[in-house]
Every structure is written in C-alpha cells, then in structure tokens.
C-alpha cells in the first residue's frame, strides 16, 4: 500500500523589527498559485473573525470545531502576520483551534517578534497555552530572521506627519484641515464588530481626528481600530504622551492602534510629546530591569517591551515616501472608491460600478490620476512619487 503523504510543514518567522518578515510573507501571498487557496491576514483580524463566528454558532454542539472546519474548507494556506498573544480569550482557544486546522491539513505561515517558546510569556493560565506552542513547533519550521539592521529606517522620510514642536497641536490641526480639503468637519459613526459603534468626533471626507484620550484612554480594542481603518484612509491623533507606569494600559492600546493602521496602510498623523523612540524609553523588559533597577515611573513588562520596538519601527516607516506611495495607490484605487471618484472630483465616469468598469480601472491606476490626486490631497505623496521615479531613473542609468 502507498504510504500517506507527509503533511506539508509551515513556516514561523521570528525576529526583530524591520528585518523583512512581513515582506517575505507578502511576496508569498502575491505569487502563490490559485490552487494554494491562500489567505493573508493580520493575527488581530483573524482572531476577531474567529470570536465573531463562535458567537454566531454558539447553539451548535461544538462551536470551535464548527468554526475551524469552516476555515479549513475555505483555506489551504493561512498567512498570519504578527502572531502576538496577549488576550487570555485568544490564548485559551488557540490549541484546539489550530490543532483541528492542522489535522485538516492547513499550512500555517506566520510572522512574530518572538520565538514560539516566548509567546504569551507571563500570561494568565499559561500552562493551558503550552500545548499550542509544542504543536506549533511541530507543524512549522521555526526560522530566526534576526538582524542588527532595521531596513524600514533606511528609507527617506517625508515631513509633516509627526509633530513634536511646541506648536504641535496647532500644526496637526492645520495639516488635518488641509487634508479635509474644504469639506465640512462633523461627528460621524462607524459600525464595529459585534454590534457596537465607534464615534469619530471630527471627520471630514476620508480623514478623521481624535485626541489620544478618545482613542487610547477608553476601553477600545483591535475591533474598533479595524473598523476605523476600513472606514477612513487618514487618521490624525493629538496629544500622544510619553508612556510610564501611570499610563501603561494606554500604551498597549496605542501599540494595537499603530499595528492596525500599519497593516491597513492608513496614513497616520500625530502630535506627540517626544519622538517615537522616546515615547517608550520608560518601558523595559525583565532582562533590562535586572541589568538596571527601574525607577517608579518605569514599566517592566515583557510583552510591551518587545512590542515597543515594532511600534517605533512602524511609526518611523509610516513617514517614509515609499510607504506613503503604497497608501496613495490603495487610497485612489479601490479601497475607498467613494473618495477616489466623488470626494476627489478629479475623475468622474458615468458607470454604475467603478471597480468593474475598464475605463475607470485604467484611469484610476494611471500615473496622471495618481499625481492629480496627490497634488490635491497630500503633497507628501507627490513627493514620494517623484522620489520613486527619480530612484528608478537612477537605477536604469546605472544599469546602462
């Protein structure tokens, strides 16, 4: 008899920030053949979807098995970015959920800042989480991508997105009003998963402005931030403080907010008390605390200590011309169709479905339209496009 084929091993890439984990995952997602049935998502988004389905199927005999089977029927390869477990509700179901997925033949490709053995370290009832770690190491090749170089920080940065001067609040508001482009600023609401709504107190067009307290000093989480990112392509946040022991929980929410906005390619403007690396200078890991006893204002927290490097790196990259160019392509493509065709008023075609219309698709992807949109709504995006064009020309010249 023919021996059963060995299961395909997945891949778990871990390492510091900016070393290329997400880039490699995106390359796989972009080049995988259709028969891979691949889905690429952020761990936050994936787990929110799982919890929603568990509520929906609460009346069946085994809701978790039902949800896992539904995922396995739809997906053969699951790419999860930023596998980082802090929620006890997630920790308690991951072993059964992924155990069933792996039994069904699903292949997991994941990125994380932490080795599997360090996941959920110090978390409540971690002993119940340990079987997931063991199964993860059996199902996936664990690859250390550590590097001393954060490649995100090597890019050229644009100005006018991160404000730290004494006039930072006024400068942020002025920049926000420029991006609103003359449209009325008023409160608006967006639907959040599980039947809630999030108020956006100051919204004009596809841009919205919050204070730090409104977005990070309230009981909000990834579901709220994902709803916000899906609704608006530009988020401005005023009054980001330096994080200390007194505002530890807000630091966690800020980390989650930046993760979600980064993953959804949302342009992020903020005014802050300090530069990104200084915001977290009071946050230490256990190892750092052993080397130098912490002061009363410092936070000793391994989860936050590891997450801070990712947040600093992403805040830095979100000011880079290349990253803003990616935002521009999404913004004027089909992520926010109403903005690209109506609010912009730079292009209009009498079709019923802009996404299906060949004329719309061709024009919205043309350099002419991208430049017109950038000039009207975000000069730094025009700068990014010019930088990319100049770099391409220089590369072509060097090849000749």
C-alpha positions in Angstrom: 0.0 0.0 0.0 1.1 3.6 -0.6 2.2 5.4 2.5 0.2 8.5 3.3 1.9 11.7 2.2 3.7 13.5 5.0 1.9 16.8 5.9 3.4 19.9 4.4 5.3 21.8 7.1 4.5 25.5 7.6 6.9 28.3 8.5 7.2 30.5 11.6 9.5 33.5 11.0 10.5 35.5 14.1 13.0 38.3 14.8 13.3 41.9 15.5 11.5 44.8 13.7 12.2 45.7 10.1 14.1 42.6 9.2 11.8 41.6 6.3 9.4 39.0 7.8 6.2 40.7 6.5 7.8 41.5 3.2 8.6 37.8 2.6 5.0 36.8 3.7 3.6 39.4 1.2 5.8 38.0 -1.6 4.3 34.6 -0.9 0.8 35.9 -0.9 1.3 37.8 -4.1 2.9 35.0 -6.1 1.2 31.9 -4.8 -0.8 30.0 -7.4 -4.6 29.9 -7.1 -4.7 26.2 -6.0 -2.9 27.2 -2.8 -6.2 28.7 -1.6 -4.1 31.2 0.4 -5.4 33.8 2.8 -3.2 36.5 4.2 -4.4 38.5 7.2 -3.2 40.1 10.5 -3.5 38.0 13.6 -5.8 40.7 15.2 -8.2 40.5 12.3 -8.2 36.7 12.2 -9.0 36.2 15.9 -11.7 38.8 15.8 -13.3 36.9 13.0 -13.0 33.6 15.0 -14.7 35.1 18.0 -17.5 36.5 15.9 -18.1 33.1 14.4 -18.0 31.5 17.8 -20.9 33.7 18.9 -22.8 33.1 15.7 -22.5 29.3 16.2 -23.0 29.3 19.9 -26.0 27.0 19.7 -24.2 24.1 17.9 -22.7 21.2 19.8 -19.1 22.2 19.3 -18.8 25.8 18.1 -15.0 25.8 17.9 -14.8 22.7 15.8 -17.5 24.1 13.5 -15.5 27.3 13.1 -12.3 25.5 12.4 -13.9 23.3 9.8 -15.3 26.3 8.1 -11.8 27.8 7.9 -10.2 24.6 6.7 -12.9 24.1 4.0 -12.0 27.6 2.6 -8.3 27.9 3.1 -5.3 25.6 2.5 -2.5 28.1 3.4 -3.0 30.7 6.1 -0.6 33.6 6.4 -0.8 35.3 9.8 1.2 38.5 10.3 2.3 39.5 13.8 1.3 36.4 15.8 1.5 38.0 19.3 -0.8 36.7 22.1 -1.8 38.9 25.0 -5.5 38.2 25.3 -6.4 35.3 27.6 -9.5 34.6 25.5 -7.3 34.0 22.4 -4.8 32.0 24.4 -7.4 29.6 25.7 -8.7 28.6 22.3 -5.6 28.6 20.1 -4.5 25.0 20.9 -7.9 23.4 20.0 -8.5 25.8 17.0 -5.1 25.2 15.3 -5.0 21.6 16.4 -8.1 20.9 14.3 -6.8 23.1 11.4 -3.5 21.2 11.3 -5.4 17.9 11.5 -7.3 19.0 8.4 -4.1 19.7 6.6 -3.9 23.5 6.8 -0.5 25.0 6.3 0.4 28.0 8.6 2.9 30.7 7.6 3.3 33.2 10.5 5.5 36.1 11.5 6.2 37.2 15.0 8.7 39.3 17.0 9.0 36.4 19.5 10.3 32.8 19.5 7.4 30.3 19.9 8.7 29.5 23.4 8.2 33.2 24.4 4.6 33.5 23.2 2.2 34.6 26.0 5.0 34.7 28.5 3.7 35.7 31.9 0.1 35.4 30.7 -2.8 34.1 32.8 -3.1 30.3 32.9 -0.2 30.0 30.5 0.1 26.3 31.3 -3.0 25.7 29.2 -1.3 27.6 26.3 1.9 25.5 26.3 0.4 22.6 24.2 -0.2 25.1 21.4 3.4 26.1 21.4 4.5 22.4 21.2 2.2 21.7 18.3 3.2 25.0 16.5 6.9 23.9 16.6 5.9 20.5 15.2 3.7 22.0 12.4 6.1 24.8 11.4 9.8 25.2 10.7 10.9 27.9 13.1 13.3 30.4 11.4 15.2 33.1 13.2 15.4 36.2 11.0 17.2 38.4 13.5 19.3 41.2 12.1 21.0 44.3 13.5 19.6 46.4 10.7 16.0 47.8 10.7 15.6 48.2 7.0 12.5 50.4 7.5 14.7 53.1 8.9 17.0 53.3 5.9 14.3 54.9 3.7 14.0 58.6 3.1 11.4 60.3 5.3 8.7 62.8 4.4 7.8 65.8 6.6 4.5 66.9 8.0 3.1 63.8 9.6 4.6 63.6 13.1 4.6 66.8 15.1 6.7 67.3 18.2 7.4 71.1 18.2 5.8 73.5 20.9 3.1 74.3 18.3 2.5 70.7 17.5 -1.3 70.7 18.3 -1.9 73.7 16.0 0.3 72.3 13.3 -1.5 68.9 13.4 -4.9 70.6 13.2 -3.8 72.8 10.3 -2.5 69.7 8.4 -5.7 67.8 9.1 -7.8 70.7 7.7 -5.6 70.7 4.6 -6.3 67.1 4.1 -10.1 67.6 4.6 -9.8 69.8 1.6 -12.7 72.2 2.4 -15.3 69.5 3.3 -17.3 70.1 6.5 -15.9 68.6 9.7 -18.6 66.9 11.8 -19.1 63.9 14.1 -19.7 60.5 12.3 -20.1 56.9 13.4 -18.7 53.7 12.1 -20.1 50.2 12.8 -17.8 47.9 14.8 -17.8 44.1 15.0 -20.3 42.6 17.5 -22.9 45.3 17.0 -21.2 48.4 18.5 -20.5 51.8 17.0 -17.4 54.0 17.3 -17.9 57.7 17.3 -15.5 59.7 15.2 -15.8 63.2 16.7 -14.1 65.2 14.0 -14.5 63.8 10.5 -14.2 65.4 7.1 -14.3 63.3 3.9 -12.0 60.3 4.4 -10.0 61.9 7.2 -10.7 61.8 10.9 -9.1 63.5 14.0 -9.1 62.1 17.6 -7.5 63.1 20.8 -5.3 60.4 22.4 -7.7 60.0 25.3 -10.6 59.5 22.9 -8.9 56.6 21.1 -6.5 55.1 23.6 -7.7 56.0 27.1 -11.1 54.3 26.7 -11.9 50.5 26.6 -11.4 50.1 22.9 -9.5 47.4 21.1 -8.4 45.9 17.8 -12.0 45.5 16.6 -12.6 49.3 17.0 -9.4 50.2 15.3 -10.0 47.8 12.4 -13.5 49.4 11.8 -11.8 52.8 11.8 -9.1 51.7 9.4 -11.7 50.3 7.0 -13.8 53.5 7.1 -11.1 56.2 6.8 -7.8 56.4 4.9 -6.3 59.1 7.1 -6.3 59.1 10.9 -4.9 62.1 13.0 -4.2 61.6 16.7 -3.4 64.5 19.0 -1.6 64.5 22.4 0.3 61.2 22.4 2.2 61.1 25.7 5.4 59.6 26.9 4.5 56.2 28.3 5.1 55.5 32.0 3.8 53.2 34.7 0.9 55.6 35.1 -0.5 55.1 31.6 0.6 51.5 30.9 -2.8 50.4 29.5 -3.0 53.3 27.1 0.4 52.2 25.8 -1.0 48.8 24.9 -3.9 50.4 23.0 -1.5 52.7 21.2 0.6 49.7 20.1 -2.5 47.9 18.8 -3.7 51.1 17.0 -0.4 51.5 15.2 -0.4 47.8 14.3 -3.9 48.0 12.7 -3.3 51.3 10.9 0.0 50.0 9.5 -1.5 46.7 8.4 -4.3 48.5 6.6 -2.0 51.1 5.0 -3.8 54.0 6.7 -2.0 57.4 6.7 -1.3 58.3 10.3 -0.6 61.9 11.6 0.0 62.6 15.2 1.3 65.2 17.7 3.4 63.7 20.5 5.4 64.8 23.5 8.5 63.1 22.0 10.0 61.3 19.1 8.8 57.6 18.6 11.8 56.0 20.4 11.5 58.5 23.3 7.8 57.7 23.8 8.8 54.2 25.1 12.0 54.9 26.8 10.4 54.1 30.2 9.3 50.6 29.1 11.7 47.8 30.0 11.8 44.1 29.7 12.5 41.8 32.6 16.1 41.3 31.4 16.6 45.1 31.1 15.2 45.6 34.6 17.7 43.1 36.0 20.6 44.9 34.4 19.4 48.3 35.8 16.8 48.6 38.6 13.8 50.5 37.3 12.6 53.8 38.7 9.0 54.2 40.0 7.9 55.8 36.7 9.3 52.9 34.5 7.2 50.0 33.3 8.6 46.5 33.5 6.6 44.4 31.0 8.0 41.8 28.6 5.0 42.0 26.2 5.1 45.8 26.0 8.9 45.7 26.0 9.0 43.5 22.9 6.1 45.3 21.2 7.7 48.8 21.6 10.4 48.1 19.1 7.9 47.1 16.4 5.8 50.2 17.1 8.8 52.6 17.0 9.8 51.0 13.7 6.3 51.2 12.2 5.8 54.8 13.3 9.1 55.6 11.5 8.3 53.7 8.4 4.8 55.3 8.1 6.6 58.6 7.4 8.6 57.2 4.6 8.0 58.2 1.0 7.8 54.6 -0.3 5.2 53.6 2.4 3.1 56.7 1.6 3.2 55.8 -2.0 1.6 52.4 -1.1 -1.0 54.3 0.8 -1.7 56.5 -2.2 -2.1 53.6 -4.5 -4.6 52.0 -2.1 -6.4 55.2 -1.5 -7.0 56.2 -5.1 -7.6 52.6 -6.2 -10.5 50.6 -4.9 -10.0 50.7 -1.1 -12.0 53.9 -0.8 -14.0 54.1 -4.1 -16.2 57.0 -2.9 -13.2 59.1 -2.2 -11.4 58.4 -5.4 -14.4 59.1 -7.6 -16.6 61.6 -5.7 -14.8 63.4 -2.9 -11.8 64.0 -5.1 -13.8 65.3 -8.0 -10.7 64.8 -10.2 -12.3 62.0 -12.2 -15.8 61.0 -13.0 -17.2 58.5 -15.4 -21.0 57.7 -15.7 -20.7 54.0 -14.8 -22.6 52.0 -12.2 -19.6 50.0 -10.9 -16.3 51.8 -10.7 -14.5 48.5 -9.8 -15.8 46.7 -12.8 -15.5 49.5 -15.4 -12.4 49.1 -17.6 -12.3 52.9 -18.3 -12.4 53.7 -14.5 -9.8 51.0 -13.7 -7.4 52.2 -16.3 -7.7 55.8 -15.3 -7.6 55.3 -11.6 -4.3 53.4 -11.9 -2.7 55.8 -14.3 0.2 58.0 -13.1 -1.7 61.1 -14.3 -4.5 60.4 -11.9 -2.3 59.4 -9.0 -0.3 62.7 -9.4 -3.5 64.8 -9.6 -4.9 63.1 -6.5 -1.6 63.5 -4.6 -1.3 67.2 -5.6 -4.9 67.9 -4.4 -4.8 65.9 -1.1 -1.3 65.2 0.1 1.8 66.9 -1.2 4.0 64.4 0.6 2.5 61.6 -1.7 3.5 63.6 -4.7 7.0 63.9 -3.2 7.1 60.1 -2.7 6.1 59.5 -6.3 8.8 61.9 -7.5 11.4 60.2 -5.3 10.4 56.8 -6.6 10.6 58.0 -10.2 14.0 59.5 -9.7 15.3 56.4 -8.0 14.0 54.2 -10.9 15.7 56.6 -13.4 19.0 56.4 -11.5 18.8 52.6 -11.3 18.2 52.5 -15.1 21.1 54.8 -15.7 23.5 52.7 -13.6 22.5 49.5 -15.5 23.4 51.3 -18.8 
